[in-house]
Amino acid sequence: MKNFLWKKKNKKVSKPSLYGWFGTYSSWELAQQATAGYDQKNILKKTQYSLAKIRDGEAVYERDSVLFDKKEHPFALISSLLHIAIQKSNTLNILDFGGSLGSTYFQVRDFLKPLNKLRWHIVEQSSYVDIGKCEFENEQLKFFHTIAESVEVIRPDVILLSSVVQYLKDPHQFLINLAKLQIPYLIFDRTAFIHEGDDRLTIQRVPPEIYEASYPSWFFNEELFLKHFNEYTILADFSSYVVGEADMYIDGQLAGYDKGFLLKYTL
């Protein structure tokens, strides 16, 4: 949703960077006071512009509002979705939590064309939902304000959470509630973890060439993160498909990593 790590050509920067992840904060409120937050109009405006280009066939690939001339394929995610579709008679109902205006949908939809039916629900902030409904909805893609609102329309086969959980105020309560839904499959992608120790709350400053923004950002203890899903089996784990996200730096020091999981409800 809002994750990024721009390391040009994956080279280490020799001098301290002004952008990336910084600090250790004892509370969300303190971290939020040091940032501008998520709901800035410039983020939505640039995302809307970029995804309209993708929708209209004027660009090939968007990530974090930035347009690229060559698409990066998240093959671990694509293969996970196709695996689930095979179990569901070649149909797929996806709830994409924090899916922006359809970033992942537009990125992977070509690989899902052989499916008999695809329904892709995005749950997002109200400002995104309003624009999504007006400008991006189609027969497959729909927008909702809450998970409950989406599930009321159709129960998903899978909930996709890509670069989103680390930006929630109370992620562990969210994960507890998510596990209680007993959705058949969960996919976490591009999720930040700490190499050692407990969860760490940082602030993330975004390079202005992406957009001017800053916001609180968690790095999770992987073991504690997964403890919420004792009723699930880990079918696969995988590194981020984004070049440069395998290693993540806090205050200029290697401290974390980005990865994902495919979980199956087995109880």
Sequence and secondary structure as in RCSB ss.txt:
>XXXX:A:sequence
MKNFLWKKKNKKVSKPSLYGWFGTYSSWELAQQATAGYDQKNILKKTQYSLAKIRDGEAVYERDSVLFDKKEHPF
ALISSLLHIAIQKSNTLNILDFGGSLGSTYFQVRDFLKPLNKLRWHIVEQSSYVDIGKCEFENEQLKFFHTIAES
VEVIRPDVILLSSVVQYLKDPHQFLINLAKLQIPYLIFDRTAFIHEGDDRLTIQRVPPEIYEASYPSWFFNEELF
LKHFNEYTILADFSSYVVGEADMYIDGQLAGYDKGFLLKYTL
>XXXX:A:secstr
       GGG   SS  SSEEE   SSHHHHHHTS  S  HHHHHHHHHHHHHHHTTS SEEETTEEESS    H
HHHHHHHHHHHHTTTEEEEEEET TTTHHHHHHGGGGTTSSEEEEEEE  HHHHHHIIIII  SSEEEESSHHHH
HHH   SEEEEES GGG SSHHHHHHHHHHT  SEEEEEEEEEESSSS EEEEEEE TTT SEEEEEEEB HHHH
HGGGTTEEEEEEEE SSTT SSEEETTEEEEEEEEEEEEE  
